[in-house]
Amino acid sequence: MKLEVHKVLEEKMSKTMSVLKEELGVIRAGRANPGMLDRVMVDYYGSQTPLKQVATVSAPEPRCIVIQPWDMSALGSIEKAIQFANLGFNPTNDGKMIRIVIPQLTEERRKDLAKLASKTAENAKVALRNERRDANDKLKKMQKDSEITEDDLKKAQDEVQKTTDKNIKLVDEFLAKKEKEIMEV
């Protein structure tokens, strides 16, 4: 039973880490990355469709993203969607494809992005701690209901804490890597 609690905890923490990676990936670091446009939704024949489902998105140069639609009639919708996403990009449409030149980040903007990355990481840590609390509450209830002994409770709580510590350390590593990437000129 306590193994099940730990397994659920591992799954929840794994999802939290995936969300963190995704959110940090969206924060731009002055270098072109097709992942920057992952959240852009295009009005394609009346339905909101992710950009990657209507076009090829690539970064052929360090400061340029190229979007090649599969259906040329979607070109205007893609351009509007990028502008509407409010990512700070100014797409240029040449009739065949859309180019986005990534502007050089100012020092102030880099600091703002580093703060945003830090806040995102802190939110992930809070989520991990909440998951730890939920797991410990389940374990305490199991001990109260005489499903596990007090010694088993102590061991299980130690495992929960080790898992939490491991994931919080990973959050710190992801944040350090992202901050280094952001502050790189």
NORJO-V894061 format. One record per pair of residues at least 4 apart in sequence whose ideal C-beta (glycine too) atoms are under 7 Angstrom apart, sorted by sequence separation. I is the first residue (numbers start at 1). J is the second residue. D is the distance in whole Angstrom. If there is no record, write none. Layout:
BEGIN
{{I J D} {I J D}}
END
This chain:
BEGIN
{{2 6 7} {3 7 6} {4 8 6} {5 9 6} {6 10 6} {7 11 7} {8 12 6} {9 13 6} {10 14 6} {11 15 7} {12 16 6} {13 17 6} {14 18 7} {15 19 6} {16 20 6} {17 21 6} {18 22 6} {19 23 6} {20 24 6} {21 25 6} {22 26 7} {49 53 5} {51 55 6} {60 64 6} {74 78 6} {75 79 7} {76 80 6} {77 81 6} {78 82 7} {79 83 7} {80 84 6} {81 85 6} {105 109 5} {107 111 7} {108 112 7} {109 113 6} {110 114 6} {111 115 6} {112 116 6} {113 117 6} {114 118 6} {115 119 6} {116 120 6} {117 121 6} {118 122 6} {119 123 7} {120 124 7} {121 125 7} {122 126 7} {123 127 6} {124 128 6} {125 129 6} {126 130 6} {127 131 6} {128 132 6} {129 133 6} {130 134 6} {131 135 6} {132 136 6} {133 137 6} {134 138 7} {135 139 6} {136 140 6} {137 141 6} {138 142 6} {139 143 7} {140 144 6} {141 145 6} {148 152 4} {149 153 7} {150 154 7} {151 155 6} {152 156 6} {153 157 6} {154 158 7} {155 159 7} {156 160 6} {157 161 6} {158 162 6} {159 163 6} {160 164 6} {161 165 6} {162 166 6} {163 167 7} {164 168 6} {165 169 6} {166 170 7} {167 171 7} {168 172 7} {169 173 7} {170 174 6} {171 175 6} {172 176 6} {173 177 6} {174 178 6} {175 179 6} {176 180 6} {177 181 6} {178 182 6} {179 183 6} {180 184 6} {28 33 7} {43 48 6} {44 49 4} {49 54 6} {52 57 6} {59 64 7} {69 74 5} {93 98 5} {105 110 5} {142 147 4} {143 148 5} {148 153 6} {51 57 6} {59 65 5} {60 66 6} {69 75 5} {92 98 7} {142 148 5} {41 48 4} {42 49 5} {82 89 6} {91 98 5} {92 99 5} {143 150 6} {28 36 5} {41 49 7} {57 65 7} {58 66 5} {83 91 7} {26 35 7} {41 50 6} {42 51 6} {69 78 6} {82 91 5} {91 100 5} {25 35 5} {26 36 6} {44 54 5} {57 67 5} {143 153 4} {40 51 4} {67 78 6} {89 100 5} {26 38 7} {42 54 5} {55 67 5} {56 68 5} {79 91 5} {26 39 6} {55 68 6} {140 153 7} {37 51 5} {55 69 4} {79 93 5} {139 153 6} {54 69 6} {55 70 6} {54 70 6} {54 71 7} {139 156 5} {75 93 6} {139 157 6} {79 98 6} {37 57 6} {54 74 5} {78 98 6} {136 157 6} {34 57 4} {55 78 6} {75 98 7} {34 58 6} {54 78 7} {136 160 6} {34 59 5} {135 160 5} {33 59 6} {32 59 4} {51 78 7} {37 65 7} {132 160 6} {32 61 7} {68 97 5} {32 62 6} {44 74 6} {51 81 7} {67 97 6} {31 62 6} {32 63 6} {34 65 6} {66 97 6} {67 98 4} {32 64 6} {42 74 7} {132 164 4} {32 65 5} {44 77 6} {66 99 6} {43 77 5} {42 77 5} {64 99 6} {65 100 4} {129 164 7} {42 78 5} {64 100 7} {128 164 6} {64 101 6} {65 102 7} {43 81 7} {63 101 6} {64 102 7} {42 81 4} {63 102 5} {128 167 5} {41 81 6} {128 168 6} {40 81 5} {40 82 6} {125 168 6} {37 82 7} {40 85 5} {39 85 7} {125 171 6} {124 171 5} {121 171 5} {36 87 7} {121 174 7} {121 175 4} {118 175 6} {117 175 6} {117 178 5} {117 179 6} {114 179 5} {117 182 6} {114 182 5} {113 182 5} {114 183 6} {32 102 5} {30 102 7} {110 182 5} {110 183 6} {30 104 6} {30 105 4} {27 113 6} {27 116 6} {27 117 5} {24 117 6} {24 120 6} {23 120 5} {20 120 7} {20 121 7} {20 124 4} {16 124 6} {16 127 5} {16 128 6} {13 128 6} {16 131 7} {13 131 6} {12 131 5} {9 131 6} {9 135 4} {5 135 5} {5 138 5} {5 139 6} {2 139 6} {2 142 7} {1 142 6} {1 147 6} {2 148 6} {1 148 7} {2 152 6} {6 156 7} {13 163 7} {17 167 6} {24 174 6} {5 156 7} {9 160 6} {20 171 6} {27 178 7} {29 181 4} {6 159 6} {10 163 6} {17 170 6} {21 174 7} {29 182 5} {2 156 4} {6 160 7} {9 163 6} {13 167 5} {20 174 6} {24 178 5}}
END
